Amino acid sequence: MHYVSSGTGPAVVLIHGLFGNLDNLKNLANALEANHQVIRVDLPNHGLSEHWQYLDYPLLAEACVELLNSLNLTEAHFVGHSMGGKVAMALALLHPEKVTSLVVADIAPVAYEPRHQTVFAGLTSLTLEQSTNRKSALEHLISADIDLGTAQFLLKNLQRTDNGFEWKMNLDGLIENYPQIIAWDITDKQYDKACFFIRGGDSQYVLAEHTNAIMTQFPRVSAKTINGTGHWLHAQKPEIFNRLVAEFIDSNSQ
């Protein structure tokens, strides 16, 4: 996986969500790197990482193990948002010796109903050609019923080429693997080290009905709700989010 490393100290790996890249949690990295080695990754099919024809959470967890090995790290704290949170949870459950502590931002260890059909339809119907520009692309996504903030976030994946624009992300691969992305099949494992779940107060991703699933697999969990935030809580209230994460990691660093 493509990654960027900064800072020195106990290692912390930051993992973005669906359609994201390693810049999504850069603000958190800036807050941590004075006391930690912070590794921000591009998940496969995202950013500058390789394109995979097939992916699921066990395979993504193995990719995290390989990353640690390549960096000569025996373990690290892991922070994951959304899909990245599922990757971090999978790693903690399947390879607990690699995870010093775990922070999961606005996602639960459960299967979700499909909720990105509008986004996929808007992205696939956008024609990328010489005449395409960011303004017309933004107008197209908004006309496809994608809200402005989400549309601007998605367009961070556009990169200019000699023939116009292309997607950095493997859009076809994400569509093909979407059933595995929203699934959760690792239900027979438990992670018994410290973990911290942070949810957005206005988000629909972590609900009261998910409490049992979380506590069953992560019995040493602590939790916090950031009021006035949705799914992108780290971007909406970064100072609070960064402080909560830093305090948790510092309290669980050896």
HUWOUR-V476035 format. One record per helix or strand of 2 or more residues. SS is the DSSP state (H for helix, E for strand). FROM is the first residue (numbers start at 0). LEN is the number of residues. If there is no record, write none. Layout:
ss: <SS & SS>
from: <FROM & FROM>
len: <LEN & LEN>
//
This chain:
ss: <E & E & H & E & H & E & H & H & E & H & H & H & E & E & H & H & E & H & E & H & H>
from: <2 & 9 & 25 & 35 & 56 & 75 & 82 & 95 & 98 & 116 & 133 & 147 & 157 & 163 & 170 & 177 & 194 & 207 & 220 & 232 & 237>
len: <4 & 6 & 7 & 6 & 14 & 6 & 12 & 3 & 7 & 8 & 10 & 10 & 4 & 4 & 6 & 5 & 6 & 10 & 6 & 4 & 14>
//
